[in-house]
Amino acid sequence: MPAKAIKIIGFLQFRIFLPLTLLGASLLRFNGLSFLYLACLLITPLLPIPSRVTMRGATGIFLKCLVPISILPVIGHIIFHVTLVAIATPQEPYGFYFANCSTRESLLRQIGFQRLDNASIPNIIRLIVPDAVVFIMALVILLLSLRITRQNSLPSQSIDMPLIPVIKQKTTNIYMKTLSQFTLNVALLAAGVIVPSIFGGVYFITFLILLTLWGCYIPMGRKFGFVQKLLLIYTGGHLLLLHLYQFQFFQDVLPPDDLIARVLGLTGIIRTECSDVDSVYFHSDVRWSVFINPFLLLVLFWITATNSRHSNFKTKTLGDERLGSLVRTSVGTERQRLVENEELPGGRYGGISSDEGIHESVPTTTNGEEEKAKRRPWMSVMLLIMKQSYVLSLIVMMAWSITYHSWLTFVFLLTACFLWMLPNSRTWCLRSSPFVLLYAELLLLAQYIFGMNLKELPTETNEYKFDEIGLKRHSEPSLNIGLQTIYTVFMVMTLRQYISERSPTARLDQQAYVLEQRPHRVSVCIYLLSSHVNIFLPLDHQERAQDSKTMIFIGHFLWVLLCKYWIIFCAIMMAVISLQDVVIYRIIYMFLFLFFVLIFQLNFTIWRRLNYIFWWIVIIYSIFILIIIYTYQFEQFHTYWTNFTGFDDTLLKDIGLERYDTTGLFVKLLTPTSFLVFVILQLRYFHTPFLKLSASDRYK
């Protein structure tokens, strides 16, 4: 059988069939036997798939141990029920000594053995069959793995081919590593916010730390592997603890409504009814997020275990190769080339290589100048997003403030409006990104605490409500905290862009790359440092690459299109705002719109000259209106405006000041906020190109 077929069969049986069988056996009932199967399930991603080598090691030992582990419960069920039948008498019938919820019955039931005289057929299958299925699956996988690996144990199967191409392998490894780290962080975030608690807070805080380090360009190196191992142990223990908490004994000692259980995040899903101990009953007040929580923890554990296993495999198999490659390169690069433009020692597939390598052979022109490689399309898009991340950050700050109306988020709205109005808004936005990110993360942590299942938390003080401050208890805290965390990611991107433009580490990356292309001796230390930096900065520092002609054409076409017609979107948005409701502040928008259109029709030259001043007037007026509507929604500001202006509620409503509910407020704030963003983009990005494109002498 070909080696590839063996690998596919081993993957299917050890990564799909066996885990699904163990997962089903651990979910269909909650007792000591299912706890044992869950522990076996958590071991499987840590082991390699069955092969000729691994069957002699940990994988073979695990499969050989799983067979007796699964057969013993089957034998125990047979002995237990045969004994109950044998000792039964007319006076003491079957199960007489094991009354429901008695001490002996509870102990044996939570171990995995219970009487079945009152159980229905589906419950009998649920309680007995999983043990037999696990035994059959473990036995089949063990025998099949032993048979396949013994038949394909020829020496020719393990011969290593020298000088295999590594260029495509390096690129694939980088993409796979980036994808694995991305999925790990997503799983970490999901596991942290799904049930806010102390146990879940560990995942959430870890995610924030990793995200902040990524934004600050602080590499963790080997520490990340250590963090992964700690996270692996913690997640596995958390899963086992949640499984144990479904037992009747643990819920009797620490009820789900107890303060300690709610703070820790011990959620009870299954409850026991003494009148019918054979059936499954769920707690009535359990949210959907509690059911999803164990599955997210299992996904996080599986991803972390897979990354850790691959990391250990690469360290063991490529350590010697990396050292030998460095030695060969340091010796080979000292030789003088006899022919100009000769390839580096080792040819196309030689030179310095590492297990995480990002450096590829870069062709050179006849003049000795570097010929830049072509970026992939998605890399060009990501690079554009990173370069303009400050715009997204400002938009996100405004979106956060209107999505969650409070005094704490009002700071985001004021900061965004202030930064938009500065002459060099990009520079100031990048400079303020560390403080904005710190504020956002503190707000996230405060909201996370108020998202816990703690009824004891205060809701108001003597003068203010905590909802208006920004510390609100939502019915579904996981969704709200997750959305706020996504907002924070854009702020981290802005911080990352700021660090990439100001940090000397970024300049070191460029200098080290230039040194690497010279035909003279390359310092191994310089190379290792630059390689480490390049691995950590795969998207930002791409000076050695350029966009393809197709991407340049598409980008130029879209840019010209937006420069020509973005002003039309702004005019349409202004007309839409002015026609929504008949209030005074919208009438002013109508006046501005009519002035804009009439000047355009009367004199195009004057219209072009007044464009800049006109848009600034619209921006200042929109910011003023947005702030007034935003602050008027607070409870005390209604009284303040009435006392300060002397207007009654009817006149204030005619002006446009009206209090809305949560949904209505979001809709009312979304329109002026979107219009403000459109106008600012017109003024910052498209105004000057539009004047050049619309100039009467542009064809001269």
Phi, psi and omega per residue, in radians:
M1 nan 2.351 -3.136
P2 -1.063 2.669 -3.119
A3 -1.110 -0.590 -3.141
K4 -1.157 -0.689 3.108
A5 -1.136 -0.676 3.095
I6 -1.075 -0.720 -3.131
K7 -1.151 -0.701 3.134
I8 -1.153 -0.770 3.127
I9 -1.100 -0.770 3.107
G10 -1.082 -0.670 3.113
F11 -1.142 -0.803 -3.104
L12 -1.082 -0.785 -3.052
Q13 -1.371 -0.519 -3.066
F14 -1.719 -0.365 -3.115
R15 -1.873 -0.258 -3.096
I16 -2.141 -1.086 -3.015
F17 -1.154 -0.860 -3.131
L18 -1.142 -0.820 3.099
P19 -1.068 -0.700 3.125
L20 -1.131 -0.661 3.105
T21 -1.135 -0.796 3.123
L22 -1.147 -0.648 3.124
L23 -1.131 -0.781 3.101
G24 -1.102 -0.686 3.131
A25 -1.170 -0.489 -3.131
S26 -1.532 -0.263 -3.110
L27 -1.758 -0.435 -3.072
L28 -1.238 -0.432 3.061
R29 -2.628 2.780 -3.102
F30 -2.119 1.738 3.103
N31 -2.695 -3.026 -3.101
G32 -1.083 -0.627 3.129
L33 -1.176 -0.748 3.100
S34 -1.162 -0.583 3.058
F35 -1.091 -0.683 3.102
L36 -1.145 -0.704 3.104
Y37 -1.175 -0.621 3.090
L38 -1.128 -0.703 3.078
A39 -1.078 -0.708 3.085
C40 -1.139 -0.650 3.099
L41 -1.078 -0.687 -3.140
L42 -1.257 -0.321 3.116
I43 -1.425 -0.541 -3.015
T44 -1.020 -0.751 -3.137
P45 -1.225 -0.246 3.120
L46 -1.411 -0.241 -3.052
L47 -1.860 2.592 3.055
P48 -1.284 2.835 -3.137
I49 -1.210 2.742 -3.113
P50 -1.071 2.328 3.065
S51 -2.653 3.135 -3.114
R52 -1.086 -0.603 -3.119
V53 -1.443 -0.813 -3.040
T54 -1.240 -0.445 3.103
M55 -1.196 -0.307 3.029
R56 -1.541 -0.132 -3.096
G57 -1.999 -2.349 -2.998
A58 -1.161 -0.681 -3.121
T59 -1.100 -0.794 3.109
G60 -1.095 -0.719 3.114
I61 -1.097 -0.724 -3.131
F62 -1.091 -0.822 -3.134
L63 -1.140 -0.646 3.128
K64 -1.219 -0.552 3.093
C65 -1.363 -0.528 -3.101
L66 -1.170 -0.545 -3.137
V67 -1.105 -0.941 3.098
P68 -1.173 -0.528 3.105
I69 -1.099 -0.648 -3.113
S70 -1.492 -0.420 -3.141
I71 -1.406 -0.514 -3.128
L72 -1.075 -0.765 3.066
P73 -1.061 -0.641 3.111
V74 -1.088 -0.806 3.098
I75 -1.107 -0.672 3.133
G76 -1.112 -0.712 3.090
H77 -1.065 -0.754 -3.119
I78 -1.109 -0.836 -3.125
I79 -1.105 -0.734 -3.084
F80 -1.100 -0.864 -3.075
H81 -1.306 -0.573 3.049
V82 -1.124 -0.679 3.112
T83 -1.132 -0.748 3.127
L84 -1.094 -0.671 3.111
V85 -1.216 -0.661 -3.080
A86 -1.199 -0.639 -3.076
I87 -1.573 -0.031 -3.110
A88 -1.242 2.442 3.085
T89 -2.320 2.879 3.097
P90 -1.012 -0.619 3.123
Q91 -1.357 -0.590 -3.122
E92 -2.170 1.484 -3.039
P93 -1.239 -3.068 -3.121
Y94 -0.954 2.172 3.097
G95 1.371 0.297 -3.101
F96 -1.107 -0.645 -3.088
Y97 -1.380 -0.065 -3.083
F98 -2.215 1.201 3.079
A99 -1.182 2.624 -3.092
N100 -1.000 2.293 3.077
C101 1.152 0.230 2.984
S102 -1.303 2.960 -3.077
T103 -1.085 -0.826 -3.128
R104 -1.174 -0.717 -3.127
E105 -1.167 -0.737 3.139
S106 -1.113 -0.720 -3.133
L107 -1.116 -0.864 -3.125
L108 -1.181 -0.657 -3.134
R109 -1.137 -0.679 3.130
Q110 -1.341 -0.315 2.970
I111 -1.327 -0.674 3.110
G112 2.436 0.089 -3.106
F113 -2.150 2.248 3.136
Q114 -2.645 2.742 3.136
R115 -1.192 2.616 -3.039
L116 -2.200 0.298 -3.076
D117 -1.207 -0.515 -3.139
N118 -1.800 0.075 -3.071
A119 -1.473 2.562 3.060
S120 -1.385 2.922 -3.114
I121 -1.084 -0.786 3.079
P122 -1.016 -0.672 3.121
N123 -1.225 -0.615 3.073
I124 -1.102 -0.756 3.090
I125 -1.087 -0.730 -3.128
R126 -1.125 -0.583 -3.054
L127 -1.555 -0.449 -3.005
I128 -1.922 -0.803 -2.977
V129 -1.083 -0.673 -3.110
P130 -0.927 -0.648 3.126
D131 -1.111 -0.752 3.131
A132 -1.171 -0.662 3.141
V133 -1.155 -0.737 3.109
V134 -1.091 -0.737 3.124
F135 -1.089 -0.795 -3.133
I136 -1.121 -0.759 -3.138
M137 -1.132 -0.759 3.133
A138 -1.118 -0.712 -3.136
L139 -1.168 -0.762 -3.139
V140 -1.111 -0.783 -3.132
I141 -1.131 -0.699 3.127
L142 -1.112 -0.850 -3.117
L143 -1.155 -0.719 3.139
L144 -1.147 -0.711 3.127
S145 -1.149 -0.754 3.127
L146 -1.119 -0.702 -3.100
R147 -1.195 -0.781 -3.100
I148 -1.172 -0.781 -3.095
T149 -1.202 -0.549 3.109
R150 -1.270 -0.596 3.132
Q151 -1.286 -0.352 -3.084
N152 -2.097 0.769 -3.136
S153 -1.788 0.565 3.112
L154 -1.297 2.583 -3.137
P155 -1.103 -0.481 -3.075
S156 -1.172 -0.294 -3.100
Q157 -1.308 -0.324 -3.026
S158 -1.961 0.254 3.140
I159 -1.317 2.263 3.135
D160 -1.593 2.250 3.134
M161 -1.476 2.232 3.140
P162 -1.373 2.778 3.036
L163 0.957 0.789 3.082
I164 -1.328 2.584 3.138
P165 -1.085 2.394 -3.102
V166 -2.085 -0.092 -3.063
I167 -1.128 -0.933 3.122
K168 -1.171 -0.570 -3.132
Q169 -1.126 -0.690 -3.134
K170 -1.125 -0.813 -3.135
T171 -1.082 -0.749 3.120
T172 -1.100 -0.707 3.122
N173 -1.083 -0.682 3.134
I174 -1.128 -0.790 -3.136
Y175 -1.134 -0.729 3.138
M176 -1.162 -0.663 3.118
K177 -1.153 -0.745 3.105
T178 -1.097 -0.742 3.130
L179 -1.124 -0.731 -3.140
S180 -1.148 -0.705 3.105
Q181 -1.181 -0.624 3.110
F182 -1.138 -0.815 3.120
T183 -1.123 -0.623 3.096
L184 -1.093 -0.758 -3.131
N185 -1.212 -0.646 3.090
V186 -1.126 -0.779 3.101
A187 -1.115 -0.644 3.119
L188 -1.120 -0.751 3.108
L189 -1.138 -0.792 -3.125
A190 -1.088 -0.736 3.127
A191 -1.179 -0.462 -3.117
G192 -1.411 -0.577 -3.030
V193 -1.752 -0.214 -3.030
I194 -1.143 -0.674 3.065
V195 -2.365 1.628 -3.132
P196 -1.044 2.133 -3.112
S197 -2.926 -3.129 3.113
I198 -1.194 -0.767 3.111
F199 -1.108 -0.768 3.106
G200 -1.243 -0.459 3.124
G201 -1.117 -0.454 3.088
V202 -1.087 -0.750 3.097
Y203 -1.156 -0.733 -3.086
F204 -1.162 -0.771 3.133
I205 -1.175 -0.675 3.082
T206 -1.064 -0.733 3.103
F207 -1.083 -0.780 3.141
L208 -1.109 -0.668 3.127
I209 -1.155 -0.805 3.121
L210 -1.104 -0.696 3.125
L211 -1.144 -0.726 3.134
T212 -1.185 -0.708 3.089
L213 -1.096 -0.676 3.083
W214 -1.093 -0.734 3.130
G215 -1.197 -0.499 -3.130
C216 -1.598 0.041 -3.116
Y217 1.023 0.712 3.096
I218 -1.809 1.806 -3.115
P219 -1.272 2.488 3.117
M220 -1.623 -0.448 3.114
G221 1.090 -2.284 -3.132
R222 -1.226 -0.325 3.127
K223 -1.117 -0.507 3.136
F224 -1.146 -0.666 3.060
G225 -1.103 -0.667 3.090
F226 -1.149 -0.704 3.094
V227 -1.112 -0.690 3.109
Q228 -1.071 -0.724 3.134
K229 -1.150 -0.751 3.088
L230 -1.090 -0.723 3.115
L231 -1.125 -0.623 3.118
L232 -1.118 -0.806 3.141
I233 -1.135 -0.746 -3.098
Y234 -1.157 -0.768 -3.129
T235 -1.137 -0.737 3.090
G236 -1.080 -0.764 3.082
G237 -1.113 -0.653 3.110
H238 -1.109 -0.759 3.111
L239 -1.087 -0.789 -3.138
L240 -1.128 -0.640 3.131
L241 -1.181 -0.723 3.084
L242 -1.096 -0.635 3.105
H243 -1.168 -0.755 3.121
L244 -1.120 -0.566 -3.083
Y245 -1.207 -0.277 3.087
Q246 -1.338 -0.184 3.114
F247 -1.199 2.615 3.135
Q248 -1.093 -0.652 -3.086
F249 -1.091 -0.816 -3.084
F250 -1.198 -0.649 3.134
Q251 -1.268 -0.456 3.041
D252 -1.249 -0.668 3.133
V253 -1.265 -0.755 -3.101
L254 -2.283 1.604 -3.091
P255 -1.095 2.675 3.139
P256 -1.072 -0.457 3.130
D257 -1.443 -0.069 -3.131
D258 -1.210 2.622 -3.096
L259 -1.088 -0.729 -3.119
I260 -1.110 -0.731 3.133
A261 -1.134 -0.700 -3.128
R262 -1.231 -0.633 3.116
V263 -1.211 -0.757 -3.119
L264 -1.272 -0.454 -3.096
G265 1.643 0.400 3.086
L266 -1.450 1.779 -3.050
T267 -1.792 2.201 3.083
G268 -1.517 2.170 3.114
I269 -1.838 -0.800 -3.101
I270 -1.748 2.400 3.036
R271 -2.189 2.754 -3.080
T272 -1.903 2.259 3.043
E273 -1.826 2.081 -3.089
C274 -1.123 -0.416 3.111
S275 -1.321 -0.360 -3.121
D276 -2.615 1.373 -3.070
V277 -1.328 -0.187 -3.101
D278 -1.485 -0.318 -3.096
S279 -1.673 2.906 -3.141
V280 -1.815 2.235 3.097
Y281 -2.191 2.447 3.141
F282 -1.867 2.634 3.025
H283 -1.147 2.438 -3.004
S284 -1.338 -0.494 -3.027
D285 -1.763 0.492 -3.093
V286 -1.589 2.273 3.089
R287 -1.375 2.877 -3.130
W288 -1.121 -0.542 -3.113
S289 -1.148 -0.489 3.122
V290 -1.184 -0.625 3.107
F291 -1.222 -0.615 -3.093
I292 -1.378 -0.425 -3.052
N293 -0.933 -0.879 -3.139
P294 -1.074 -0.625 3.141
F295 -1.195 -0.673 3.075
L296 -1.154 -0.667 3.079
L297 -1.125 -0.675 3.108
L298 -1.154 -0.704 3.083
V299 -1.102 -0.761 3.101
L300 -1.071 -0.762 3.121
F301 -1.090 -0.740 -3.101
W302 -1.134 -0.758 3.133
I303 -1.150 -0.762 3.130
T304 -1.111 -0.726 3.124
A305 -1.132 -0.718 3.122
T306 -1.109 -0.808 3.115
N307 -1.094 -0.731 3.139
S308 -1.140 -0.706 3.137
R309 -1.143 -0.757 3.125
H310 -1.170 -0.660 3.115
S311 -1.115 -0.753 3.106
N312 -1.145 -0.653 -3.139
F313 -1.151 -0.746 3.136
K314 -1.152 -0.672 -3.128
T315 -1.112 -0.698 -3.104
K316 -1.296 -0.715 -3.008
T317 -1.502 -0.430 -3.048
L318 -1.927 0.028 -3.130
G319 -1.131 -0.877 3.135
D320 -1.170 -0.643 -3.141
E321 -1.107 -0.669 3.136
R322 -1.156 -0.761 3.123
L323 -1.096 -0.784 3.123
G324 -1.133 -0.634 3.123
S325 -1.149 -0.701 3.101
L326 -1.124 -0.694 3.129
V327 -1.151 -0.769 3.139
R328 -1.106 -0.662 -3.113
T329 -1.232 -0.740 -3.123
S330 -1.120 -0.551 3.096
V331 -1.389 -0.724 -3.044
G332 -1.244 -0.589 -3.095
T333 -1.319 -0.185 3.106
E334 -1.366 -0.340 -3.133
R335 -1.264 2.485 3.064
Q336 -1.413 2.403 3.115
R337 -1.405 2.327 3.139
L338 -1.481 -0.419 -3.128
V339 -2.078 2.342 3.126
E340 -1.129 2.478 -3.114
N341 1.153 0.426 3.066
E342 -1.191 2.566 3.131
E343 -1.188 2.722 3.074
L344 -1.118 2.689 3.131
P345 -0.949 2.347 -3.105
G346 1.794 -0.150 3.091
G347 1.220 -2.681 -3.065
R348 -1.118 -0.570 -3.041
Y349 -1.897 0.245 -3.130
G350 -1.767 -2.729 3.103
G351 1.437 -2.905 -3.081
I352 -1.306 2.292 3.080
S353 -2.406 2.603 3.122
S354 -2.430 2.897 -3.109
D355 -1.213 -0.323 3.125
E356 -2.040 0.347 -2.889
G357 -0.954 2.391 3.064
I358 -2.029 -0.232 -3.105
H359 -1.376 2.303 3.067
E360 -2.084 2.803 3.098
S361 -1.154 2.194 -3.101
V362 -1.869 2.126 -3.138
P363 -1.183 2.651 3.135
T364 -2.094 2.655 3.122
T365 -1.476 3.083 -3.124
T366 -1.203 -0.372 3.103
N367 -1.501 0.035 3.137
G368 1.447 0.086 -3.139
E369 -1.519 2.660 -3.113
E370 -1.293 2.285 3.040
E371 -1.679 1.960 -3.013
K372 -1.235 2.450 3.136
A373 -1.370 2.897 -3.134
K374 -1.573 2.378 3.057
R375 -1.373 2.682 2.992
R376 -1.308 2.695 -3.107
P377 -1.012 -0.767 -3.116
W378 -1.179 -0.491 3.083
M379 -1.203 -0.660 3.096
S380 -1.115 -0.719 3.121
V381 -1.133 -0.775 3.135
M382 -1.108 -0.668 3.128
L383 -1.145 -0.684 3.092
L384 -1.128 -0.725 3.120
I385 -1.111 -0.727 3.133
M386 -1.135 -0.707 -3.126
K387 -1.150 -0.616 -3.111
Q388 -1.870 0.459 -3.099
S389 -1.140 -0.381 -3.127
Y390 -1.157 -0.580 3.092
V391 -1.130 -0.801 3.100
L392 -1.081 -0.659 3.139
S393 -1.109 -0.759 3.128
L394 -1.164 -0.695 3.094
I395 -1.126 -0.690 3.137
V396 -1.152 -0.665 3.100
M397 -1.064 -0.731 3.105
M398 -1.217 -0.677 3.109
A399 -1.127 -0.710 3.102
W400 -1.046 -0.735 -3.062
S401 -1.197 -0.611 -3.124
I402 -1.522 -0.387 3.090
T403 -1.281 -0.688 -3.129
Y404 -2.167 1.622 -3.064
H405 -1.289 2.041 3.125
S406 -2.922 2.998 3.100
W407 -1.217 -0.630 -3.134
L408 -1.172 -0.676 3.099
T409 -1.394 -0.323 3.043
F410 -1.071 -0.485 3.061
V411 -1.064 -0.695 3.106
F412 -1.078 -0.751 -3.127
L413 -1.105 -0.795 3.121
L414 -1.122 -0.746 -3.137
T415 -1.108 -0.757 -3.137
A416 -1.121 -0.778 3.123
C417 -1.105 -0.702 3.137
F418 -1.149 -0.751 3.135
L419 -1.193 -0.605 3.095
W420 -1.062 -0.626 -3.014
M421 -1.466 -0.211 3.139
L422 -1.209 2.594 -3.116
P423 -1.010 -0.794 3.114
N424 -1.958 1.298 -3.011
S425 -1.138 -0.590 -3.119
R426 -1.098 -0.812 -3.130
T427 -1.083 -0.795 -3.100
W428 -1.238 -0.567 3.088
C429 -1.162 -0.721 3.109
L430 -1.156 -0.702 -3.128
R431 -1.178 -0.599 -3.123
S432 -1.512 -0.063 -3.076
S433 -1.033 -0.653 3.098
P434 -1.073 -0.701 -3.117
F435 -1.264 -0.677 3.103
V436 -1.117 -0.730 3.134
L437 -1.142 -0.730 3.108
L438 -1.062 -0.754 3.117
Y439 -1.115 -0.734 -3.135
A440 -1.122 -0.716 -3.128
E441 -1.220 -0.650 3.052
L442 -1.114 -0.682 3.092
L443 -1.146 -0.651 3.093
L444 -1.110 -0.775 -3.135
L445 -1.126 -0.713 3.102
A446 -1.114 -0.739 3.120
Q447 -1.173 -0.562 3.115
Y448 -1.138 -0.711 3.117
I449 -1.115 -0.740 3.135
F450 -1.318 -0.195 3.056
G451 -1.481 -0.147 3.103
M452 -1.196 2.780 3.134
N453 -1.397 1.198 -3.103
L454 -2.176 1.781 3.094
K455 -1.268 -0.260 -3.087
E456 -1.362 -0.196 -3.130
L457 -1.190 2.470 -3.128
P458 -1.210 2.684 3.117
T459 -1.982 -0.285 3.130
E460 -2.809 2.788 3.014
T461 -1.878 -2.876 -3.122
N462 -1.165 -0.565 -3.040
E463 -2.037 -0.509 -3.012
Y464 -2.164 2.622 3.004
K465 -1.627 2.472 -3.138
F466 -1.167 -0.442 3.084
D467 -1.091 -0.725 3.135
E468 -1.240 -0.544 3.100
I469 -1.183 -0.612 -3.129
G470 2.219 -0.012 3.139
L471 -1.784 1.472 -3.017
K472 -1.974 2.475 3.074
R473 -1.658 1.939 -3.119
H474 -1.580 2.717 3.096
S475 -1.188 -0.562 3.074
E476 -2.173 1.426 -3.057
P477 -1.141 -0.482 -3.082
S478 -1.100 -0.758 -3.127
L479 -1.156 -0.718 -3.112
N480 -1.219 -0.738 3.112
I481 -1.177 -0.660 3.096
G482 -1.096 -0.737 3.121
L483 -1.139 -0.735 3.106
Q484 -1.134 -0.588 3.091
T485 -1.188 -0.661 3.072
I486 -1.106 -0.677 3.030
Y487 -1.016 -0.713 -3.104
T488 -1.157 -0.545 -3.134
V489 -1.021 -0.682 3.130
F490 -1.161 -0.589 3.063
M491 -1.189 -0.615 3.069
V492 -1.143 -0.667 3.087
M493 -1.075 -0.670 3.091
T494 -1.149 -0.747 3.076
L495 -1.071 -0.706 3.133
R496 -1.113 -0.699 3.095
Q497 -1.144 -0.679 3.115
Y498 -1.126 -0.773 3.126
I499 -1.154 -0.666 -3.110
S500 -1.154 -0.499 3.138
E501 -1.529 -0.355 -3.062
R502 -1.950 -0.348 -3.011
S503 -1.346 2.403 3.032
P504 -1.153 -0.365 3.101
T505 -1.092 -0.623 3.112
A506 -1.159 -0.678 3.101
R507 -1.207 -0.579 3.083
L508 -1.091 -0.621 3.116
D509 -1.076 -0.732 -3.137
Q510 -1.208 -0.759 -3.131
Q511 -1.128 -0.720 -3.126
A512 -1.137 -0.586 3.139
Y513 -1.207 -0.690 3.113
V514 -1.101 -0.726 3.116
L515 -1.082 -0.590 -3.080
E516 -1.187 -0.462 -3.082
Q517 -1.484 -0.174 -3.121
R518 -1.325 2.638 -3.127
P519 -1.385 -0.014 -3.131
H520 -1.501 -3.071 -3.084
R521 -1.166 2.328 3.129
V522 -1.857 2.248 3.129
S523 -1.225 2.310 3.124
V524 -1.109 -0.650 3.127
C525 -1.130 -0.755 3.108
I526 -1.072 -0.720 -3.127
Y527 -1.128 -0.817 -3.111
L528 -1.072 -0.714 -3.133
L529 -1.154 -0.788 3.137
S530 -1.163 -0.634 3.106
S531 -1.108 -0.722 -3.138
H532 -1.148 -0.708 3.126
V533 -1.149 -0.750 -3.125
N534 -1.109 -0.638 3.104
I535 -1.112 -0.656 -3.090
F536 -1.419 -0.375 3.140
L537 -2.065 1.178 -3.052
P538 -1.349 -0.320 -3.015
L539 -1.928 -0.504 -2.927
D540 -1.447 -0.729 -3.031
H541 -1.837 1.541 -3.087
Q542 -2.102 0.638 -3.130
E543 -1.096 -0.421 3.140
R544 -1.418 0.004 3.124
A545 -2.223 2.800 3.128
Q546 -2.444 2.800 3.133
D547 -1.229 2.617 3.083
S548 -1.253 2.845 -3.138
K549 -1.113 -0.602 3.125
T550 -1.129 -0.784 3.127
M551 -1.160 -0.634 3.094
I552 -1.130 -0.726 3.132
F553 -1.127 -0.801 -3.136
I554 -1.110 -0.766 3.126
G555 -1.096 -0.733 3.124
H556 -1.154 -0.696 3.136
F557 -1.109 -0.807 3.134
L558 -1.143 -0.643 -3.138
W559 -1.128 -0.809 3.126
V560 -1.116 -0.688 3.127
L561 -1.081 -0.774 3.137
L562 -1.195 -0.690 3.129
C563 -1.085 -0.614 -3.117
K564 -1.335 -0.727 -2.896
Y565 -2.002 -0.026 3.122
W566 -1.134 -0.575 3.137
I567 -1.115 -0.500 3.099
I568 -1.196 -0.704 3.067
F569 -1.037 -0.730 3.138
C570 -1.099 -0.748 3.135
A571 -1.147 -0.703 3.114
I572 -1.129 -0.748 3.108
M573 -1.072 -0.673 3.124
M574 -1.158 -0.663 3.089
A575 -1.171 -0.686 3.127
V576 -1.118 -0.747 3.132
I577 -1.112 -0.704 -3.085
S578 -1.238 -0.359 -3.077
L579 -1.787 -0.001 -3.061
Q580 -1.218 -1.021 3.141
D581 -2.267 2.640 3.108
V582 -1.568 1.496 3.069
V583 -2.315 2.902 -2.974
I584 -1.150 -0.758 -3.063
Y585 -1.203 -0.457 3.062
R586 -1.361 -0.499 3.048
I587 -1.110 -0.629 3.083
I588 -1.138 -0.662 3.038
Y589 -1.066 -0.695 3.095
M590 -1.093 -0.723 3.103
F591 -1.079 -0.768 3.114
L592 -1.102 -0.695 3.140
F593 -1.142 -0.782 3.134
L594 -1.134 -0.696 3.078
F595 -1.059 -0.738 3.134
F596 -1.077 -0.756 -3.098
V597 -1.294 -0.725 -3.101
L598 -1.157 -0.756 3.107
I599 -1.091 -0.648 3.094
F600 -1.083 -0.680 -3.118
Q601 -1.351 -0.578 -3.070
L602 -1.376 -0.838 -3.080
N603 -2.622 1.934 -3.081
F604 -1.197 -0.606 -3.121
T605 -1.160 -0.812 3.110
I606 -1.130 -0.647 3.124
W607 -1.065 -0.710 3.126
R608 -1.172 -0.658 -3.126
R609 -1.252 -0.539 -3.117
L610 -1.527 -0.096 -3.057
N611 -1.010 -0.838 -3.060
Y612 -1.092 -0.825 3.135
I613 -1.141 -0.694 -3.120
F614 -1.076 -0.810 -3.108
W615 -1.168 -0.593 3.086
W616 -1.162 -0.672 3.079
I617 -1.091 -0.742 3.121
V618 -1.103 -0.711 -3.130
I619 -1.129 -0.838 -3.112
I620 -1.109 -0.739 3.128
Y621 -1.141 -0.709 -3.135
S622 -1.150 -0.706 3.100
I623 -1.110 -0.732 3.133
F624 -1.080 -0.803 -3.141
I625 -1.135 -0.734 -3.117
L626 -1.107 -0.723 3.139
I627 -1.177 -0.697 -3.136
I628 -1.137 -0.826 3.131
I629 -1.103 -0.673 -3.105
Y630 -1.137 -0.854 -3.090
T631 -1.275 -0.434 -3.126
Y632 -1.195 -0.325 -3.140
Q633 -1.318 -0.273 3.086
F634 -1.292 2.601 -2.946
E635 -1.104 -0.747 -3.059
Q636 -1.366 -0.363 -3.087
F637 -1.263 -0.454 3.075
H638 -1.065 -0.826 3.103
T639 -1.152 -0.649 -3.136
Y640 -1.099 -0.805 -3.135
W641 -1.157 -0.654 3.124
T642 -1.137 -0.761 -3.135
N643 -1.264 -0.627 -3.068
F644 -1.307 -0.742 -3.085
T645 -1.634 -0.406 -3.067
G646 1.380 0.113 3.133
F647 -1.480 2.560 3.053
D648 -1.497 3.129 -3.074
D649 -1.124 -0.584 -3.122
T650 -1.160 -0.768 3.139
L651 -1.198 -0.672 3.082
L652 -1.118 -0.632 3.100
K653 -1.181 -0.621 3.077
D654 -1.155 -0.581 3.082
I655 -1.187 -0.582 -3.117
G656 2.162 0.093 3.138
L657 -1.673 1.887 -3.091
E658 -2.556 2.482 3.116
R659 -1.519 2.398 -3.084
Y660 -2.124 2.868 2.993
D661 -1.362 -3.092 -3.029
T662 -1.088 -0.842 -3.125
T663 -1.176 -0.787 3.133
G664 -1.120 -0.614 3.123
L665 -1.146 -0.730 3.129
F666 -1.080 -0.732 3.139
V667 -1.164 -0.738 -3.116
K668 -1.187 -0.568 3.126
L669 -1.475 -0.419 -3.089
L670 -1.164 -0.719 -3.082
T671 -1.139 -0.928 3.116
P672 -1.149 -0.552 3.116
T673 -1.180 -0.779 3.106
S674 -1.089 -0.743 3.112
F675 -1.089 -0.705 3.111
L676 -1.087 -0.729 3.110
V677 -1.123 -0.741 3.135
F678 -1.052 -0.789 -3.098
V679 -1.185 -0.693 3.126
I680 -1.129 -0.720 3.083
L681 -1.098 -0.665 3.084
Q682 -1.078 -0.762 -3.080
L683 -1.280 -0.660 -3.052
R684 -1.432 -0.612 -2.977
Y685 -1.922 -0.799 -2.890
F686 -1.854 -0.104 -3.067
H687 -1.179 -0.954 -3.115
T688 -1.096 -0.817 3.061
P689 -1.063 -0.601 3.123
F690 -1.137 -0.712 3.106
L691 -1.098 -0.652 3.113
K692 -1.211 -0.699 -3.131
L693 -1.256 -0.487 -3.104
S694 -1.703 0.090 3.137
A695 -1.183 2.519 -3.122
S696 -1.235 -0.425 -3.126
D697 -1.794 0.433 -3.057
R698 -1.219 -0.374 -3.112
Y699 -1.662 0.008 3.140
K700 -1.408 nan nan
